[in-house]
Amino acid sequence: MEGELVVILGPSGAGKSTLLNLVGGLDGATSGKIFFGGEDITSFDDRRLGKFRAVDVGIVFQFYNLVPTLTAYENVDLMHDLGVEIMDPIKALEMVGLADRKDNFPSQMSGGQQQRISIARAIAKMPRLLLCDEPTGALDTNTGKEVLKILQDQSRVHKKTVVMVTHNSLFADIADKVVLVKNGTVVDVQINEAPQDAEDLNW
């Protein structure tokens, strides 16, 4: 649902990332249907699916996937260069607290800063759906909290649907909904009536 933070939780190899890729239209489903915004994305042809991925889906990877020869600003502006309408890259950088690093290259930034740049790149195209694959997996606890706070704000303040894959069960505390995955199967869906604030999370 719009404005929800959904955590897909399960051990390594459970099928979490596969589920995330299916939701984002990155992988094709062999059976079943996937609805987003009232539309079955499994029925899309290649052109419509490409538009869905380009316009409606933003992706944050565990290892940033920034272009090393581009500045922070240029990395965020990259989607515009590919023909996708985006917000002002400076605004996106401000949303993650890094407008002052706009002229820095990835090698001049910490891991946490690089991850925040990758989030800025994902949210710059104003997607309805923000998919995050282990976004704190390469970060220390304090930096991870900063990233989680940004993602939680995207759902709470900016009303984006945020779906995050993790093997860390503590992250379930900040989610509105938790999808438990085991051996390639969704085994349970839990609703959290009172999600914890990300900055208060301890792990």
N, C-alpha and C positions, 0 to 999 in steps of 0.2 A: 504493500500500500504506500501511497505517497507520504513522504516524511518519515518513513520507518527506517530504523537501523536493524538490519537482519544479520545475525551471525550464523554461519554454517560451521558447525563444530564436529570434529571427529579426529581419529588418529591418522597418522601418515598412511597413505594408500587406501583410505576409506572411500574416496571418490569425491572429495570436497571440491577440488579444482575442476574436475570434470563437470560437476553440477553447475559451478560458476560459469564455465565456458558455454554450457548449454543455454543458461539464462541470458547470456550476453550475445548469443547467436554466433559464437566463435566456433562451436562444434555443432554438427548436425545430429538431431535426435533420430534414433533408429525406430522408436515407437513412442506413442503418447503425444501430448500437446503441451505447449508452453504459452501461456497467455500473459501479455504485458499491455497495459493500457487498453484492455478489451480486445486486443488482436492476438491471434494465434501466430506466433513468429515461426512456427514450424511449417506454416503454409506459404511463407514468403518465397518468391523466386530470388535468384542471386542478386538482381538489381535492388529489389526492395530490402533484402537482408543487408546488403552493403550500406544502404542509406540508413537503416536502423542502427547499425554499428557505428557509422560515422557521426550521426546526429544525436541519437538517444542514449548512447552508452559511453561512459568514461571509464577508463581502466587504470588502476594503480597496481603496479607489480612489486614483488618483494625486493627486487634488485634494481629498482628505479628506471632502468632502460632510457636514460638520458643520452642525448647525442654529445659525446665528449668535446667536439669542436665547436659547439654552439654555446652561447651564454645562457644564463637562466631565462632572460627575456626571450631569446630566440628559441629556446626549447619549448616555452609556453606558446609562442607564436607559430610553432611548427604546423599545428592543425589548420591555421589560416592559410599557410602556404600551400596546403593540400586541398584548399577550396572549401573548407568548413567554416561557417560563420561562428566567430568566437567573441567573447567579451574583450575589453582592453586588457592585454597581458599584465599591465601594471596593476589593474584591479584584482586580477587573479592572484598575483604575487602578494598584494596587500592582504588578501583573505587568508594567506598562510604565513603572514608576518615576515615576508622576505623581499619586499620591494627594494630595500636598500642593497640587495645582492644581485640586482638585475643584470649587471655587467660582468658578473663573475662566471667563470667556467666551472663545470662539475668538479674538476680536480682541485679547485680552490674552496670547496665547501665540504662540510662534514657529511657523514652518512644521513643524519637526521635532516639536514638542510636539503640534501639531494632528494630525499623522499618527499619533503614538503614541496619541492619544485615539481616533482612528478604528479603530486596531487593538484597543484595549480594548473598544470598542463591538462589534466583530466577534467577539472571543473570549468576551465576556460571556455569550453564549447557548450557550456550550460546543458549538460545531459540530464535526462530525467532519471537515469539509472547510473549509479556509481558502483563499480565492481572493484573489490580490493582483495588481492590474493596474498595472504600473509604479509600485510603492509608493515608490520613491526618486526618481522622475523629477523632482520639484520641489524636491529637497533637495540641500544641499551634501554633499561626500564624508564628512565626519565624522558629520554627522547621519544620513546614509544608512546608514553602518555601524551606528549604534545601532539603526536600524529593522530592518536585516537580522539583527542579533543577536537581537532579540526574535522575529522570525519563525523563525529557526533553532532557538531555544529551544522554540518552540511544537511543532516536529516532534520534536526530540531529547528534551526533558524531559516535555512534556505529551502526546506521542504523537499529535499532530494531523497529518493529511495537509495539507501546505501546497503550493499550486500558485501559482507566481509568473511573471508575464509580464514579459519585459524584452528590450531590444535590446542590452544591455551584455553582451558575451561573457564578461567577467571573472566575472560572477555565476555562471557555470557551475561555477566552482571550489568553491562552497559547497554545491552541490546533490548529492543522492543520485542523482538521475536528471535527464538533460537531454533535452528534446524539441525537435528542430530543425525549424522550420517555414519553408517557402519557397513563395511563390505559392499559398497556400491548401492546401498539402499537407505532411503530416508526412514529412520526408525521412530522418530518422534518430532513433533513441533511444539515448542513451549512458548507461551506468552508471558512476558515480564511486565507486570502492571506498574512497577516502580523502578525503572532503570536507574542504575547508579551513574553519577556524573563521572566522566572519564578521568578528570584530574584527581578524583578521590580513589581511583582504583589502585590496589596494592597487589603486586606480583613479583 
